[in-house]
Amino acid sequence: MGIPSENVKELFNILDWDGSGEIQIKEFLEGIRKVQAELPSSKDAALVYSSVRGMLKRMSRLQDIAKKMEERVQNQDKLTHKLMMEVQSLRSNRAAPFFK
């Protein structure tokens, strides 16, 4: 039928236009026609554009979250380093002989 079969999951997503997780007969026939024609309609182009914009927004939010997590890890690293220095200082003071 001229339909790429290398990635079945991608093909399923292409055919499942409404994102229901199921492919109705009408979706299947229309999807096969579009895949074979390889010419998206203006509606298809708008749907893709909308999907890409949504993904870009989610990616931006994920980047913000990752940046905040990185900052927290760096702060925890600084705090751990400071704590280790304090422990080392206490050990050094304890080991040194006490003279009055």
Backbone bond lengths (Angstrom), bond angles and torsions (degrees), N, CA, C in turn:
res aa  C-N    CA-C-N  psi(-1)  N-CA   C-N-CA  omega(-1)  CA-C   N-CA-C  phi
1 M - - - 1.456 - - 1.517 111.88 -
2 G 1.326 117.27 -4.03 1.456 119.87 179.79 1.511 114.07 78.71
3 I 1.311 116.98 20.97 1.464 121.81 -178.77 1.523 108.61 -101.77
4 P 1.339 118.14 130.60 1.461 119.41 179.32 1.522 110.95 -64.14
5 S 1.319 116.57 130.87 1.463 119.44 -177.96 1.524 112.18 -115.62
6 E 1.325 118.34 8.34 1.461 121.06 -178.48 1.523 111.14 -65.87
7 N 1.314 116.09 -37.71 1.460 119.83 -177.87 1.517 109.41 -123.04
8 V 1.320 116.30 92.13 1.456 121.96 -176.29 1.521 111.64 -62.68
9 K 1.341 116.79 -39.43 1.469 120.19 -179.38 1.533 110.51 -62.71
10 E 1.325 117.08 -42.29 1.462 120.68 178.74 1.522 110.08 -64.40
11 L 1.329 117.08 -42.21 1.459 120.81 178.09 1.524 110.29 -61.30
12 F 1.329 116.91 -42.82 1.463 120.68 178.22 1.530 109.85 -59.45
13 N 1.341 116.90 -45.44 1.468 120.38 179.90 1.517 111.70 -63.19
14 I 1.319 116.82 -34.76 1.468 120.88 178.12 1.525 109.84 -66.35
15 L 1.327 115.99 -41.40 1.466 120.15 -176.98 1.530 112.55 -78.32
16 D 1.307 117.84 -26.30 1.471 122.06 -178.72 1.526 109.67 -87.66
17 W 1.324 116.49 74.94 1.464 122.00 -173.27 1.515 113.11 -62.96
18 D 1.323 117.77 -35.09 1.462 118.87 -176.10 1.526 113.14 -89.60
19 G 1.337 116.94 -0.88 1.468 121.08 176.50 1.518 113.87 68.15
20 S 1.320 116.50 24.26 1.466 120.67 -176.75 1.524 112.75 -79.15
21 G 1.318 117.14 -15.44 1.458 120.30 -175.98 1.518 112.05 88.99
22 E 1.309 116.16 -1.52 1.460 122.71 176.81 1.520 108.44 -131.51
23 I 1.309 115.60 150.22 1.464 119.41 178.65 1.521 108.55 -111.31
24 Q 1.323 115.17 116.22 1.462 120.74 175.84 1.531 108.51 -77.86
25 I 1.319 116.75 160.55 1.469 120.90 -178.62 1.521 110.59 -57.93
26 K 1.340 117.04 -42.52 1.469 120.83 -179.64 1.537 110.08 -62.60
27 E 1.343 117.27 -44.20 1.470 120.86 177.81 1.523 110.57 -60.59
28 F 1.336 115.17 -43.66 1.460 119.93 -178.04 1.522 110.84 -61.17
29 L 1.337 116.49 -50.54 1.467 120.11 -177.82 1.530 111.55 -63.93
30 E 1.323 116.15 -44.16 1.470 119.96 179.60 1.527 110.64 -66.08
31 G 1.320 115.97 -40.41 1.463 120.04 179.13 1.513 112.38 -64.51
32 I 1.320 116.96 -43.51 1.467 120.92 178.36 1.523 109.77 -61.17
33 R 1.329 116.14 -43.12 1.472 120.30 179.46 1.531 110.47 -60.43
34 K 1.329 116.84 -43.52 1.463 120.51 -178.41 1.524 111.49 -69.44
35 V 1.336 116.65 -39.75 1.461 119.57 179.39 1.521 110.31 -64.46
36 Q 1.336 116.44 -42.01 1.458 120.14 179.95 1.524 110.94 -68.70
37 A 1.322 118.33 -37.97 1.464 122.11 -178.83 1.521 111.02 -73.84
38 E 1.346 116.89 -29.81 1.465 123.06 -177.69 1.524 112.51 56.44
39 L 1.330 117.18 23.82 1.457 122.05 177.66 1.523 108.82 -121.28
40 P 1.319 117.43 105.25 1.460 118.59 -179.93 1.525 111.61 -73.12
41 S 1.308 115.54 144.28 1.462 119.74 175.23 1.529 108.20 -78.69
42 S 1.317 116.60 172.37 1.469 119.67 178.29 1.534 109.64 -65.11
43 K 1.335 116.71 -32.78 1.464 120.61 176.78 1.529 109.78 -64.41
44 D 1.326 116.73 -43.40 1.464 121.21 178.45 1.522 110.54 -62.02
45 A 1.320 116.22 -43.49 1.462 120.58 -179.77 1.529 110.48 -63.09
46 A 1.330 116.71 -40.40 1.469 120.62 178.65 1.525 110.75 -65.65
47 L 1.333 116.81 -40.31 1.464 120.30 178.25 1.528 111.12 -63.66
48 V 1.320 116.05 -42.36 1.464 120.26 178.75 1.522 110.03 -64.56
49 Y 1.330 116.36 -45.23 1.460 121.11 179.09 1.530 110.16 -58.19
50 S 1.326 116.31 -45.82 1.463 120.95 179.46 1.529 110.90 -62.53
51 S 1.313 116.56 -42.57 1.468 120.70 179.53 1.524 111.30 -63.52
52 V 1.314 115.98 -42.91 1.468 120.16 -179.80 1.527 110.31 -64.57
53 R 1.328 117.34 -42.91 1.466 120.12 177.63 1.526 111.21 -60.89
54 G 1.317 116.50 -41.60 1.458 120.53 177.62 1.521 111.22 -62.58
55 M 1.330 116.48 -42.50 1.467 120.09 178.51 1.523 111.15 -64.84
56 L 1.328 116.60 -39.44 1.472 120.00 178.97 1.528 110.97 -63.53
57 K 1.319 117.02 -40.02 1.469 120.67 177.54 1.523 110.47 -63.69
58 R 1.344 116.16 -44.29 1.465 119.32 179.40 1.522 110.85 -65.19
59 M 1.318 117.12 -39.02 1.467 120.71 177.70 1.523 110.67 -63.30
60 S 1.324 116.85 -40.47 1.459 120.99 178.64 1.522 110.45 -62.50
61 R 1.332 116.34 -43.00 1.471 119.77 178.03 1.522 110.92 -64.54
62 L 1.324 116.95 -40.48 1.465 120.44 177.99 1.522 111.13 -63.45
63 Q 1.337 116.45 -39.51 1.464 119.88 177.35 1.522 110.76 -63.13
64 D 1.327 117.36 -41.63 1.465 121.25 177.79 1.531 110.81 -61.68
65 I 1.329 115.86 -44.53 1.464 120.19 178.75 1.523 110.38 -62.93
66 A 1.332 116.74 -43.78 1.468 120.60 -179.99 1.524 110.94 -62.65
67 K 1.335 117.05 -38.47 1.466 120.82 178.77 1.530 110.62 -64.69
68 K 1.339 116.46 -43.60 1.466 120.01 178.45 1.528 110.96 -64.05
69 M 1.325 116.35 -39.97 1.460 119.83 178.27 1.527 110.82 -64.42
70 E 1.317 116.68 -40.49 1.461 120.48 178.26 1.527 110.76 -63.00
71 E 1.326 116.88 -42.15 1.462 120.90 177.95 1.530 110.72 -62.25
72 R 1.333 116.77 -41.01 1.464 120.30 178.76 1.529 111.15 -64.67
73 V 1.324 116.23 -40.86 1.463 120.08 178.75 1.528 109.98 -64.00
74 Q 1.331 117.08 -42.03 1.461 120.31 178.32 1.527 110.60 -63.04
75 N 1.329 117.32 -42.01 1.465 120.56 177.99 1.522 110.96 -63.50
76 Q 1.334 116.40 -42.30 1.464 120.27 177.39 1.528 110.80 -63.24
77 D 1.323 116.64 -37.97 1.467 121.20 178.33 1.529 110.47 -63.82
78 K 1.328 116.49 -43.34 1.467 120.33 177.95 1.525 110.85 -63.27
79 L 1.318 115.91 -43.72 1.462 120.94 179.69 1.530 110.85 -63.60
80 T 1.318 117.23 -42.50 1.464 121.42 178.44 1.523 110.57 -63.63
81 H 1.318 116.71 -42.24 1.464 120.91 178.55 1.530 110.45 -62.11
82 K 1.336 116.27 -44.36 1.467 120.87 179.09 1.529 110.40 -62.19
83 L 1.318 116.96 -43.06 1.456 121.94 178.68 1.531 110.82 -62.47
84 M 1.311 117.22 -42.92 1.467 121.30 179.00 1.532 110.37 -63.45
85 M 1.307 117.29 -38.19 1.462 121.15 178.34 1.533 110.00 -65.55
86 E 1.325 117.04 -40.31 1.466 121.27 178.10 1.529 110.75 -64.48
87 V 1.328 117.28 -43.45 1.465 121.23 178.40 1.521 110.01 -62.56
88 Q 1.317 116.29 -43.35 1.460 120.58 178.96 1.524 110.62 -63.13
89 S 1.317 117.47 -39.59 1.455 122.19 178.21 1.531 110.38 -64.05
90 L 1.335 117.26 -42.72 1.458 120.78 177.84 1.525 111.30 -63.02
91 R 1.305 117.48 -40.09 1.462 121.31 178.54 1.521 110.60 -64.67
92 S 1.324 116.18 -41.79 1.468 120.68 -179.96 1.526 110.56 -64.27
93 N 1.327 116.92 -43.05 1.466 121.36 179.95 1.532 111.36 -65.69
94 R 1.299 116.85 -35.35 1.446 122.36 179.55 1.521 111.28 -70.02
95 A 1.302 116.29 -38.24 1.461 120.89 -176.65 1.531 112.07 -75.55
96 A 1.336 116.22 -25.95 1.470 119.34 -178.21 1.528 109.62 -72.67
97 P 1.327 117.65 139.60 1.475 120.47 178.28 1.517 110.04 -64.78
98 F 1.310 115.41 146.05 1.452 120.99 -177.66 1.531 108.75 -99.71
99 F 1.338 118.25 118.44 1.454 124.20 178.79 1.503 109.69 -119.21
100 K 1.333 116.75 139.07 1.459 120.57 176.28 1.481 110.64 -104.71
